[in-house]
């Protein structure tokens, strides 16, 4: 008579009971992370106008293209080009300061630039019409 492998049975039971919730969270995280990383690639390449076009409608209505472009472009020469970037955290939120309630994700990266050994890059994304777009970008 075969013995039941209790840990394996518990894992299987958990997968059967919670597959939709787990899959949904993974899909949201990967979609958001790809959007954030595409945005960062544009900034790293100096494609500031293209990066601005990928920001949220709220962000675009608050900052005009020339203003956002000059703010984004101003910081990059001082920190230099990208050396390394690694994911630190991803967190989901339903509200964000001074913005309408909605679906938000904050992604933080520990980043090393040529002239800045350790920087915390934070990107806030919002879901607008089912599509994730960048609502904020911060360097610390």
N, CA, C and O atoms as a GROMACS GRO file, in nm:
protein
  560
    1UNK      N    1   0.084  -0.118   0.000
    1UNK     CA    2   0.000   0.000   0.000
    1UNK      C    3   0.088   0.124   0.000
    1UNK      O    4   0.182   0.135   0.079
    2UNK      N    5   0.057   0.219  -0.090
    2UNK     CA    6   0.134   0.341  -0.101
    2UNK      C    7   0.097   0.437   0.011
    2UNK      O    8  -0.019   0.449   0.050
    3UNK      N    9   0.201   0.506   0.059
    3UNK     CA   10   0.178   0.608   0.163
    3UNK      C   11   0.155   0.742   0.094
    3UNK      O   12   0.212   0.769  -0.012
    4UNK      N   13   0.074   0.822   0.152
    4UNK     CA   14   0.044   0.955   0.101
    4UNK      C   15   0.157   1.050   0.139
    4UNK      O   16   0.194   1.058   0.256
    5UNK      N   17   0.210   1.120   0.044
    5UNK     CA   18   0.312   1.222   0.069
    5UNK      C   19   0.238   1.350   0.107
    5UNK      O   20   0.190   1.422   0.020
    6UNK      N   21   0.227   1.377   0.237
    6UNK     CA   22   0.146   1.488   0.287
    6UNK      C   23   0.190   1.624   0.235
    6UNK      O   24   0.105   1.700   0.189
    7UNK      N   25   0.319   1.659   0.238
    7UNK     CA   26   0.357   1.791   0.184
    7UNK      C   27   0.320   1.808   0.037
    7UNK      O   28   0.271   1.914  -0.002
    8UNK      N   29   0.342   1.706  -0.044
    8UNK     CA   30   0.308   1.715  -0.186
    8UNK      C   31   0.157   1.727  -0.204
    8UNK      O   32   0.111   1.801  -0.290
    9UNK      N   33   0.081   1.655  -0.124
    9UNK     CA   34  -0.065   1.662  -0.132
    9UNK      C   35  -0.115   1.801  -0.095
    9UNK      O   36  -0.209   1.851  -0.157
   10UNK      N   37  -0.054   1.864   0.005
   10UNK     CA   38  -0.094   2.000   0.046
   10UNK      C   39  -0.063   2.102  -0.063
   10UNK      O   40  -0.143   2.192  -0.089
   11UNK      N   41   0.052   2.089  -0.126
   11UNK     CA   42   0.087   2.180  -0.235
   11UNK      C   43  -0.011   2.163  -0.350
   11UNK      O   44  -0.059   2.263  -0.404
   12UNK      N   45  -0.041   2.041  -0.387
   12UNK     CA   46  -0.136   2.015  -0.495
   12UNK      C   47  -0.274   2.071  -0.461
   12UNK      O   48  -0.339   2.131  -0.546
   13UNK      N   49  -0.319   2.052  -0.337
   13UNK     CA   50  -0.448   2.103  -0.293
   13UNK      C   51  -0.450   2.255  -0.303
   13UNK      O   52  -0.549   2.313  -0.349
   14UNK      N   53  -0.343   2.321  -0.259
   14UNK     CA   54  -0.336   2.468  -0.267
   14UNK      C   55  -0.342   2.515  -0.412
   14UNK      O   56  -0.410   2.614  -0.440
   15UNK      N   57  -0.273   2.447  -0.503
   15UNK     CA   58  -0.276   2.484  -0.644
   15UNK      C   59  -0.415   2.467  -0.704
   15UNK      O   60  -0.457   2.547  -0.787
   16UNK      N   61  -0.485   2.364  -0.661
   16UNK     CA   62  -0.620   2.340  -0.712
   16UNK      C   63  -0.720   2.441  -0.658
   16UNK      O   64  -0.813   2.481  -0.729
   17UNK      N   65  -0.702   2.483  -0.533
   17UNK     CA   66  -0.796   2.576  -0.471
   17UNK      C   67  -0.774   2.721  -0.511
   17UNK      O   68  -0.869   2.798  -0.516
   18UNK      N   69  -0.650   2.761  -0.540
   18UNK     CA   70  -0.619   2.901  -0.563
   18UNK      C   71  -0.550   2.931  -0.697
   18UNK      O   72  -0.466   3.021  -0.700
   19UNK      N   73  -0.579   2.862  -0.805
   19UNK     CA   74  -0.503   2.885  -0.928
   19UNK      C   75  -0.533   3.019  -0.995
   19UNK      O   76  -0.442   3.082  -1.048
   20UNK      N   77  -0.658   3.063  -0.993
   20UNK     CA   78  -0.694   3.185  -1.064
   20UNK      C   79  -0.631   3.306  -0.997
   20UNK      O   80  -0.576   3.392  -1.066
   21UNK      N   81  -0.639   3.314  -0.866
   21UNK     CA   82  -0.583   3.427  -0.795
   21UNK      C   83  -0.432   3.434  -0.815
   21UNK      O   84  -0.379   3.542  -0.841
   22UNK      N   85  -0.363   3.324  -0.805
   22UNK     CA   86  -0.218   3.324  -0.821
   22UNK      C   87  -0.178   3.359  -0.963
   22UNK      O   88  -0.086   3.438  -0.984
   23UNK      N   89  -0.246   3.303  -1.060
   23UNK     CA   90  -0.215   3.330  -1.200
   23UNK      C   91  -0.241   3.476  -1.232
   23UNK      O   92  -0.161   3.540  -1.301
   24UNK      N   93  -0.351   3.529  -1.184
   24UNK     CA   94  -0.385   3.668  -1.209
   24UNK      C   95  -0.278   3.762  -1.155
   24UNK      O   96  -0.237   3.855  -1.225
   25UNK      N   97  -0.232   3.739  -1.034
   25UNK     CA   98  -0.128   3.824  -0.974
   25UNK      C   99   0.001   3.815  -1.054
   25UNK      O  100   0.067   3.917  -1.074
   26UNK      N  101   0.038   3.696  -1.100
   26UNK     CA  102   0.161   3.680  -1.179
   26UNK      C  103   0.150   3.754  -1.312
   26UNK      O  104   0.246   3.818  -1.355
   27UNK      N  105   0.034   3.746  -1.378
   27UNK     CA  106   0.016   3.813  -1.506
   27UNK      C  107   0.022   3.964  -1.488
   27UNK      O  108   0.088   4.033  -1.566
   28UNK      N  109  -0.044   4.016  -1.386
   28UNK     CA  110  -0.040   4.160  -1.360
   28UNK      C  111   0.104   4.204  -1.334
   28UNK      O  112   0.150   4.301  -1.393
   29UNK      N  113   0.174   4.134  -1.247
   29UNK     CA  114   0.312   4.172  -1.214
   29UNK      C  115   0.402   4.169  -1.336
   29UNK      O  116   0.482   4.261  -1.355
   30UNK      N  117   0.392   4.066  -1.419
   30UNK     CA  118   0.482   4.058  -1.534
   30UNK      C  119   0.448   4.165  -1.637
   30UNK      O  120   0.540   4.222  -1.696
   31UNK      N  121   0.321   4.194  -1.660
   31UNK     CA  122   0.281   4.298  -1.754
   31UNK      C  123   0.330   4.434  -1.705
   31UNK      O  124   0.384   4.512  -1.783
   32UNK      N  125   0.312   4.461  -1.578
   32UNK     CA  126   0.354   4.588  -1.521
   32UNK      C  127   0.505   4.600  -1.526
   32UNK      O  128   0.558   4.706  -1.560
   33UNK      N  129   0.574   4.495  -1.493
   33UNK     CA  130   0.720   4.498  -1.492
   33UNK      C  131   0.775   4.521  -1.633
   33UNK      O  132   0.872   4.595  -1.650
   34UNK      N  133   0.716   4.458  -1.732
   34UNK     CA  134   0.760   4.479  -1.871
   34UNK      C  135   0.738   4.625  -1.911
   34UNK      O  136   0.824   4.685  -1.975
   35UNK      N  137   0.623   4.682  -1.875
   35UNK     CA  138   0.595   4.823  -1.905
   35UNK      C  139   0.698   4.914  -1.839
   35UNK      O  140   0.750   5.005  -1.903
   36UNK      N  141   0.727   4.888  -1.712
   36UNK     CA  142   0.826   4.968  -1.640
   36UNK      C  143   0.964   4.956  -1.703
   36UNK      O  144   1.034   5.056  -1.720
   37UNK      N  145   1.004   4.835  -1.737
   37UNK     CA  146   1.137   4.814  -1.793
   37UNK      C  147   1.150   4.874  -1.933
   37UNK      O  148   1.258   4.921  -1.970
   38UNK      N  149   1.043   4.872  -2.011
   38UNK     CA  150   1.045   4.938  -2.142
   38UNK      C  151   1.064   5.089  -2.125
   38UNK      O  152   1.140   5.152  -2.198
   39UNK      N  153   0.993   5.145  -2.027
   39UNK     CA  154   1.006   5.288  -1.998
   39UNK      C  155   1.149   5.323  -1.957
   39UNK      O  156   1.206   5.421  -2.004
   40UNK      N  157   1.207   5.242  -1.869
   40UNK     CA  158   1.345   5.266  -1.825
   40UNK      C  159   1.444   5.254  -1.941
   40UNK      O  160   1.540   5.331  -1.948
   41UNK      N  161   1.421   5.160  -2.031
   41UNK     CA  162   1.507   5.145  -2.148
   41UNK      C  163   1.504   5.271  -2.234
   41UNK      O  164   1.606   5.314  -2.286
   42UNK      N  165   1.385   5.330  -2.248
   42UNK     CA  166   1.373   5.455  -2.324
   42UNK      C  167   1.453   5.566  -2.256
   42UNK      O  168   1.525   5.640  -2.322
   43UNK      N  169   1.440   5.578  -2.124
   43UNK     CA  170   1.516   5.680  -2.052
   43UNK      C  171   1.666   5.656  -2.065
   43UNK      O  172   1.743   5.748  -2.089
   44UNK      N  173   1.707   5.530  -2.049
   44UNK     CA  174   1.849   5.495  -2.058
   44UNK      C  175   1.906   5.532  -2.195
   44UNK      O  176   2.023   5.569  -2.206
   45UNK      N  177   1.824   5.521  -2.299
   45UNK     CA  178   1.868   5.550  -2.436
   45UNK      C  179   1.855   5.698  -2.471
   45UNK      O  180   1.890   5.740  -2.581
   46UNK      N  181   1.804   5.778  -2.375
   46UNK     CA  182   1.786   5.921  -2.401
   46UNK      C  183   1.665   5.952  -2.487
   46UNK      O  184   1.655   6.062  -2.542
   47UNK      N  185   1.573   5.858  -2.499
   47UNK     CA  186   1.451   5.877  -2.578
   47UNK      C  187   1.341   5.934  -2.489
   47UNK      O  188   1.241   5.867  -2.463
   48UNK      N  189   1.360   6.057  -2.443
   48UNK     CA  190   1.271   6.117  -2.344
   48UNK      C  191   1.132   6.148  -2.399
   48UNK      O  192   1.033   6.130  -2.329
   49UNK      N  193   1.125   6.192  -2.523
   49UNK     CA  194   0.993   6.220  -2.581
   49UNK      C  195   0.913   6.092  -2.599
   49UNK      O  196   0.793   6.090  -2.574
   50UNK      N  197   0.980   5.985  -2.642
   50UNK     CA  198   0.912   5.856  -2.656
   50UNK      C  199   0.868   5.805  -2.518
   50UNK      O  200   0.757   5.752  -2.505
   51UNK      N  201   0.953   5.821  -2.418
   51UNK     CA  202   0.916   5.780  -2.281
   51UNK      C  203   0.794   5.859  -2.234
   51UNK      O  204   0.703   5.802  -2.174
   52UNK      N  205   0.792   5.990  -2.260
   52UNK     CA  206   0.678   6.072  -2.220
   52UNK      C  207   0.549   6.022  -2.284
   52UNK      O  208   0.443   6.024  -2.220
   53UNK      N  209   0.557   5.978  -2.409
   53UNK     CA  210   0.437   5.930  -2.479
   53UNK      C  211   0.381   5.804  -2.415
   53UNK      O  212   0.266   5.768  -2.438
   54UNK      N  213   0.462   5.736  -2.334
   54UNK     CA  214   0.418   5.613  -2.266
   54UNK      C  215   0.365   5.640  -2.126
   54UNK      O  216   0.325   5.547  -2.055
   55UNK      N  217   0.363   5.768  -2.085
   55UNK     CA  218   0.314   5.800  -1.951
   55UNK      C  219   0.161   5.810  -1.951
   55UNK      O  220   0.098   5.816  -2.056
   56UNK      N  221   0.104   5.810  -1.832
   56UNK     CA  222  -0.041   5.810  -1.816
   56UNK      C  223  -0.102   5.942  -1.863
   56UNK      O  224  -0.034   6.044  -1.873
   57UNK      N  225  -0.231   5.938  -1.892
   57UNK     CA  226  -0.302   6.059  -1.934
   57UNK      C  227  -0.299   6.165  -1.824
   57UNK      O  228  -0.289   6.284  -1.853
   58UNK      N  229  -0.308   6.122  -1.698
   58UNK     CA  230  -0.300   6.216  -1.587
   58UNK      C  231  -0.164   6.284  -1.586
   58UNK      O  232  -0.156   6.406  -1.570
   59UNK      N  233  -0.058   6.208  -1.603
   59UNK     CA  234   0.077   6.264  -1.607
   59UNK      C  235   0.092   6.360  -1.725
   59UNK      O  236   0.150   6.468  -1.711
   60UNK      N  237   0.040   6.323  -1.840
   60UNK     CA  238   0.052   6.407  -1.959
   60UNK      C  239  -0.027   6.537  -1.945
   60UNK      O  240   0.014   6.641  -1.997
   61UNK      N  241  -0.141   6.531  -1.873
   61UNK     CA  242  -0.219   6.653  -1.855
   61UNK      C  243  -0.155   6.745  -1.751
   61UNK      O  244  -0.175   6.867  -1.755
   62UNK      N  245  -0.078   6.688  -1.659
   62UNK     CA  246  -0.011   6.768  -1.556
   62UNK      C  247   0.118   6.831  -1.611
   62UNK      O  248   0.144   6.949  -1.588
   63UNK      N  249   0.197   6.752  -1.683
   63UNK     CA  250   0.322   6.800  -1.743
   63UNK      C  251   0.305   6.803  -1.894
   63UNK      O  252   0.266   6.703  -1.954
   64UNK      N  253   0.334   6.915  -1.955
   64UNK     CA  254   0.339   6.921  -2.101
   64UNK      C  255   0.467   6.854  -2.147
   64UNK      O  256   0.559   6.833  -2.067
   65UNK      N  257   0.474   6.821  -2.275
   65UNK     CA  258   0.593   6.754  -2.329
   65UNK      C  259   0.723   6.829  -2.298
   65UNK      O  260   0.817   6.767  -2.249
   66UNK      N  261   0.732   6.961  -2.327
   66UNK     CA  262   0.860   7.030  -2.302
   66UNK      C  263   0.902   7.028  -2.154
   66UNK      O  264   1.020   7.011  -2.124
   67UNK      N  265   0.806   7.046  -2.063
   67UNK     CA  266   0.839   7.048  -1.920
   67UNK      C  267   0.887   6.910  -1.874
   67UNK      O  268   0.988   6.900  -1.805
   68UNK      N  269   0.815   6.805  -1.909
   68UNK     CA  270   0.854   6.670  -1.868
   68UNK      C  271   0.988   6.633  -1.930
   68UNK      O  272   1.075   6.576  -1.864
   69UNK      N  273   1.004   6.667  -2.057
   69UNK     CA  274   1.127   6.638  -2.129
   69UNK      C  275   1.247   6.703  -2.060
   69UNK      O  276   1.350   6.639  -2.040
   70UNK      N  277   1.235   6.830  -2.023
   70UNK     CA  278   1.347   6.900  -1.961
   70UNK      C  279   1.377   6.845  -1.822
   70UNK      O  280   1.494   6.836  -1.785
   71UNK      N  281   1.276   6.807  -1.744
   71UNK     CA  282   1.298   6.749  -1.611
   71UNK      C  283   1.365   6.612  -1.622
   71UNK      O  284   1.458   6.582  -1.547
   72UNK      N  285   1.319   6.531  -1.714
   72UNK     CA  286   1.376   6.396  -1.730
   72UNK      C  287   1.518   6.403  -1.783
   72UNK      O  288   1.606   6.329  -1.739
   73UNK      N  289   1.540   6.494  -1.876
   73UNK     CA  290   1.670   6.506  -1.938
   73UNK      C  291   1.774   6.568  -1.844
   73UNK      O  292   1.893   6.538  -1.855
   74UNK      N  293   1.731   6.652  -1.753
   74UNK     CA  294   1.823   6.726  -1.666
   74UNK      C  295   1.904   6.635  -1.573
   74UNK      O  296   2.022   6.661  -1.550
   75UNK      N  297   1.844   6.531  -1.520
   75UNK     CA  298   1.912   6.447  -1.421
   75UNK      C  299   2.011   6.350  -1.484
   75UNK      O  300   2.112   6.318  -1.422
   76UNK      N  301   1.986   6.303  -1.602
   76UNK     CA  302   2.066   6.195  -1.660
   76UNK      C  303   2.213   6.227  -1.683
   76UNK      O  304   2.296   6.140  -1.657
   77UNK      N  305   2.252   6.346  -1.730
   77UNK     CA  306   2.396   6.370  -1.751
   77UNK      C  307   2.478   6.363  -1.622
   77UNK      O  308   2.595   6.326  -1.626
   78UNK      N  309   2.418   6.397  -1.511
   78UNK     CA  310   2.490   6.398  -1.384
   78UNK      C  311   2.514   6.258  -1.329
   78UNK      O  312   2.617   6.231  -1.268
   79UNK      N  313   2.419   6.168  -1.352
   79UNK     CA  314   2.435   6.033  -1.296
   79UNK      C  315   2.508   5.939  -1.393
   79UNK      O  316   2.559   5.835  -1.351
   80UNK      N  317   2.514   5.975  -1.520
   80UNK     CA  318   2.586   5.893  -1.617
   80UNK      C  319   2.501   5.778  -1.669
   80UNK      O  320   2.382   5.768  -1.641
   81UNK      N  321   2.566   5.692  -1.745
   81UNK     CA  322   2.492   5.582  -1.807
   81UNK      C  323   2.471   5.466  -1.709
   81UNK      O  324   2.538   5.458  -1.605
   82UNK      N  325   2.378   5.379  -1.743
   82UNK     CA  326   2.341   5.264  -1.661
   82UNK      C  327   2.452   5.162  -1.654
   82UNK      O  328   2.509   5.124  -1.757
   83UNK      N  329   2.484   5.116  -1.533
   83UNK     CA  330   2.578   5.007  -1.512
   83UNK      C  331   2.501   4.879  -1.478
   83UNK      O  332   2.526   4.773  -1.537
   84UNK      N  333   2.406   4.889  -1.383
   84UNK     CA  334   2.332   4.770  -1.338
   84UNK      C  335   2.200   4.814  -1.276
   84UNK      O  336   2.191   4.920  -1.215
   85UNK      N  337   2.098   4.730  -1.293
   85UNK     CA  338   1.966   4.758  -1.235
   85UNK      C  339   1.907   4.625  -1.191
   85UNK      O  340   1.903   4.530  -1.268
   86UNK      N  341   1.860   4.619  -1.066
   86UNK     CA  342   1.796   4.496  -1.018
   86UNK      C  343   1.668   4.530  -0.944
   86UNK      O  344   1.660   4.627  -0.870
   87UNK      N  345   1.567   4.446  -0.966
   87UNK     CA  346   1.437   4.464  -0.904
   87UNK      C  347   1.448   4.454  -0.753
   87UNK      O  348   1.511   4.361  -0.700
   88UNK      N  349   1.388   4.548  -0.683
   88UNK     CA  350   1.386   4.544  -0.536
   88UNK      C  351   1.247   4.504  -0.486
   88UNK      O  352   1.234   4.405  -0.414
   89UNK      N  353   1.142   4.579  -0.524
   89UNK     CA  354   1.007   4.550  -0.476
   89UNK      C  355   0.902   4.582  -0.582
   89UNK      O  356   0.922   4.667  -0.669
   90UNK      N  357   0.791   4.512  -0.572
   90UNK     CA  358   0.670   4.544  -0.647
   90UNK      C  359   0.555   4.542  -0.547
   90UNK      O  360   0.538   4.444  -0.474
   91UNK      N  361   0.477   4.649  -0.544
   91UNK     CA  362   0.361   4.651  -0.454
   91UNK      C  363   0.241   4.711  -0.525
   91UNK      O  364   0.254   4.805  -0.604
   92UNK      N  365   0.123   4.655  -0.497
   92UNK     CA  366  -0.001   4.700  -0.559
   92UNK      C  367  -0.076   4.790  -0.462
   92UNK      O  368  -0.073   4.769  -0.341
   93UNK      N  369  -0.145   4.891  -0.517
   93UNK     CA  370  -0.218   4.988  -0.436
   93UNK      C  371  -0.349   5.024  -0.507
   93UNK      O  372  -0.362   5.008  -0.628
   94UNK      N  373  -0.446   5.072  -0.429
   94UNK     CA  374  -0.573   5.117  -0.487
   94UNK      C  375  -0.586   5.268  -0.480
   94UNK      O  376  -0.683   5.324  -0.530
   95UNK      N  377  -0.490   5.334  -0.418
   95UNK     CA  378  -0.488   5.480  -0.411
   95UNK      C  379  -0.344   5.526  -0.413
   95UNK      O  380  -0.252   5.454  -0.373
   96UNK      N  381  -0.326   5.650  -0.463
   96UNK     CA  382  -0.193   5.710  -0.465
   96UNK      C  383  -0.209   5.858  -0.437
   96UNK      O  384  -0.306   5.919  -0.481
   97UNK      N  385  -0.116   5.914  -0.364
   97UNK     CA  386  -0.124   6.054  -0.322
   97UNK      C  387  -0.153   6.147  -0.438
   97UNK      O  388  -0.087   6.142  -0.542
   98UNK      N  389  -0.254   6.232  -0.419
   98UNK     CA  390  -0.291   6.338  -0.515
   98UNK      C  391  -0.338   6.284  -0.650
   98UNK      O  392  -0.345   6.360  -0.746
   99UNK      N  393  -0.370   6.157  -0.658
   99UNK     CA  394  -0.423   6.099  -0.782
   99UNK      C  395  -0.556   6.033  -0.753
   99UNK      O  396  -0.582   5.994  -0.639
  100UNK      N  397  -0.642   6.019  -0.853
  100UNK     CA  398  -0.771   5.952  -0.832
  100UNK      C  399  -0.751   5.806  -0.790
  100UNK      O  400  -0.651   5.743  -0.827
  101UNK      N  401  -0.845   5.752  -0.713
  101UNK     CA  402  -0.838   5.611  -0.676
  101UNK      C  403  -0.837   5.526  -0.803
  101UNK      O  404  -0.897   5.561  -0.904
  102UNK      N  405  -0.767   5.413  -0.795
  102UNK     CA  406  -0.757   5.324  -0.910
  102UNK      C  407  -0.661   5.212  -0.881
  102UNK      O  408  -0.631   5.184  -0.764
  103UNK      N  409  -0.612   5.148  -0.984
  103UNK     CA  410  -0.515   5.039  -0.971
  103UNK      C  411  -0.375   5.096  -0.997
  103UNK      O  412  -0.346   5.145  -1.106
  104UNK      N  413  -0.290   5.089  -0.895
  104UNK     CA  414  -0.154   5.140  -0.904
  104UNK      C  415  -0.055   5.031  -0.865
  104UNK      O  416  -0.085   4.946  -0.781
  105UNK      N  417   0.061   5.035  -0.924
  105UNK     CA  418   0.169   4.945  -0.886
  105UNK      C  419   0.295   5.031  -0.872
  105UNK      O  420   0.327   5.112  -0.959
  106UNK      N  421   0.365   5.010  -0.761
  106UNK     CA  422   0.493   5.077  -0.740
  106UNK      C  423   0.603   4.973  -0.756
  106UNK      O  424   0.600   4.868  -0.691
  107UNK      N  425   0.699   5.002  -0.842
  107UNK     CA  426   0.813   4.912  -0.864
  107UNK      C  427   0.939   4.989  -0.830
  107UNK      O  428   0.960   5.101  -0.879
  108UNK      N  429   1.022   4.929  -0.747
  108UNK     CA  430   1.150   4.992  -0.710
  108UNK      C  431   1.265   4.903  -0.757
  108UNK      O  432   1.260   4.781  -0.748
  109UNK      N  433   1.367   4.970  -0.807
  109UNK     CA  434   1.489   4.903  -0.853
  109UNK      C  435   1.608   4.964  -0.779
  109UNK      O  436   1.611   5.085  -0.753
  110UNK      N  437   1.705   4.882  -0.747
  110UNK     CA  438   1.834   4.931  -0.700
  110UNK      C  439   1.920   4.942  -0.824
  110UNK      O  440   1.943   4.843  -0.894
  111UNK      N  441   1.967   5.063  -0.851
  111UNK     CA  442   2.033   5.090  -0.977
  111UNK      C  443   2.170   5.152  -0.954
  111UNK      O  444   2.189   5.232  -0.863
  112UNK      N  445   2.263   5.113  -1.038
  112UNK     CA  446   2.397   5.171  -1.035
  112UNK      C  447   2.421   5.241  -1.168
  112UNK      O  448   2.410   5.181  -1.275
  113UNK      N  449   2.454   5.370  -1.159
  113UNK     CA  450   2.491   5.448  -1.276
  113UNK      C  451   2.641   5.477  -1.268
  113UNK      O  452   2.703   5.456  -1.163
  114UNK      N  453   2.698   5.524  -1.376
  114UNK     CA  454   2.840   5.552  -1.380
  114UNK      C  455   2.884   5.646  -1.268
  114UNK      O  456   2.986   5.622  -1.204
  115UNK      N  457   2.808   5.753  -1.244
  115UNK     CA  458   2.846   5.853  -1.145
  115UNK      C  459   2.765   5.846  -1.016
  115UNK      O  460   2.775   5.935  -0.932
  116UNK      N  461   2.687   5.742  -1.000
  116UNK     CA  462   2.603   5.726  -0.881
  116UNK      C  463   2.600   5.577  -0.849
  116UNK      O  464   2.532   5.498  -0.915
  117UNK      N  465   2.675   5.539  -0.744
  117UNK     CA  466   2.696   5.397  -0.714
  117UNK      C  467   2.568   5.324  -0.675
  117UNK      O  468   2.548   5.209  -0.714
  118UNK      N  469   2.482   5.389  -0.598
  118UNK     CA  470   2.361   5.320  -0.553
  118UNK      C  471   2.244   5.419  -0.553
  118UNK      O  472   2.243   5.518  -0.480
  119UNK      N  473   2.148   5.390  -0.637
  119UNK     CA  474   2.031   5.475  -0.653
  119UNK      C  475   1.906   5.389  -0.641
  119UNK      O  476   1.903   5.275  -0.687
  120UNK      N  477   1.802   5.444  -0.578
  120UNK     CA  478   1.673   5.376  -0.575
  120UNK      C  479   1.586   5.442  -0.681
  120UNK      O  480   1.549   5.559  -0.668
  121UNK      N  481   1.553   5.366  -0.785
  121UNK     CA  482   1.462   5.413  -0.889
  121UNK      C  483   1.323   5.358  -0.857
  121UNK      O  484   1.307   5.239  -0.833
  122UNK      N  485   1.225   5.446  -0.856
  122UNK     CA  486   1.087   5.404  -0.829
  122UNK      C  487   0.999   5.450  -0.944
  122UNK      O  488   1.004   5.566  -0.987
  123UNK      N  489   0.919   5.358  -0.991
  123UNK     CA  490   0.823   5.387  -1.098
  123UNK      C  491   0.684   5.354  -1.044
  123UNK      O  492   0.662   5.247  -0.988
  124UNK      N  493   0.592   5.446  -1.063
  124UNK     CA  494   0.453   5.422  -1.027
  124UNK      C  495   0.375   5.408  -1.157
  124UNK      O  496   0.382   5.495  -1.244
  125UNK      N  497   0.301   5.299  -1.168
  125UNK     CA  498   0.220   5.275  -1.287
  125UNK      C  499   0.073   5.274  -1.249
  125UNK      O  500   0.037   5.237  -1.137
  126UNK      N  501  -0.011   5.316  -1.341
  126UNK     CA  502  -0.155   5.317  -1.320
  126UNK      C  503  -0.220   5.243  -1.436
  126UNK      O  504  -0.173   5.248  -1.549
  127UNK      N  505  -0.330   5.174  -1.405
  127UNK     CA  506  -0.405   5.107  -1.512
  127UNK      C  507  -0.514   5.202  -1.561
  127UNK      O  508  -0.603   5.241  -1.486
  128UNK      N  509  -0.504   5.239  -1.689
  128UNK     CA  510  -0.602   5.327  -1.752
  128UNK      C  511  -0.663   5.252  -1.870
  128UNK      O  512  -0.593   5.217  -1.965
  129UNK      N  513  -0.791   5.228  -1.863
  129UNK     CA  514  -0.859   5.156  -1.971
  129UNK      C  515  -0.802   5.018  -1.996
  129UNK      O  516  -0.800   4.971  -2.109
  130UNK      N  517  -0.757   4.952  -1.889
  130UNK     CA  518  -0.704   4.817  -1.900
  130UNK      C  519  -0.557   4.810  -1.940
  130UNK      O  520  -0.502   4.701  -1.953
  131UNK      N  521  -0.493   4.925  -1.961
  131UNK     CA  522  -0.353   4.930  -2.002
  131UNK      C  523  -0.271   4.997  -1.893
  131UNK      O  524  -0.312   5.099  -1.837
  132UNK      N  525  -0.155   4.939  -1.862
  132UNK     CA  526  -0.065   4.998  -1.762
  132UNK      C  527   0.022   5.104  -1.826
  132UNK      O  528   0.080   5.082  -1.933
  133UNK      N  529   0.030   5.220  -1.761
  133UNK     CA  530   0.118   5.326  -1.809
  133UNK      C  531   0.187   5.392  -1.690
  133UNK      O  532   0.140   5.381  -1.577
  134UNK      N  533   0.296   5.460  -1.716
  134UNK     CA  534   0.377   5.520  -1.610
  134UNK      C  535   0.311   5.648  -1.562
  134UNK      O  536   0.275   5.735  -1.642
  135UNK      N  537   0.295   5.657  -1.430
  135UNK     CA  538   0.237   5.776  -1.369
  135UNK      C  539   0.342   5.858  -1.296
  135UNK      O  540   0.322   5.978  -1.274
  136UNK      N  541   0.452   5.796  -1.259
  136UNK     CA  542   0.558   5.869  -1.190
  136UNK      C  543   0.691   5.796  -1.197
  136UNK      O  544   0.697   5.673  -1.207
  137UNK      N  545   0.798   5.874  -1.192
  137UNK     CA  546   0.933   5.819  -1.194
  137UNK      C  547   1.017   5.902  -1.099
  137UNK      O  548   1.020   6.025  -1.110
  138UNK      N  549   1.086   5.836  -1.005
  138UNK     CA  550   1.162   5.905  -0.902
  138UNK      C  551   1.298   5.841  -0.883
  138UNK      O  552   1.313   5.719  -0.889
  139UNK      N  553   1.397   5.926  -0.860
  139UNK     CA  554   1.533   5.879  -0.827
  139UNK      C  555   1.566   5.926  -0.686
  139UNK      O  556   1.539   6.040  -0.650
  140UNK      N  557   1.625   5.836  -0.606
  140UNK     CA  558   1.672   5.874  -0.473
  140UNK      C  559   1.811   5.824  -0.453
  140UNK      O  560   1.870   5.845  -0.348
   0.00000   0.00000   0.00000
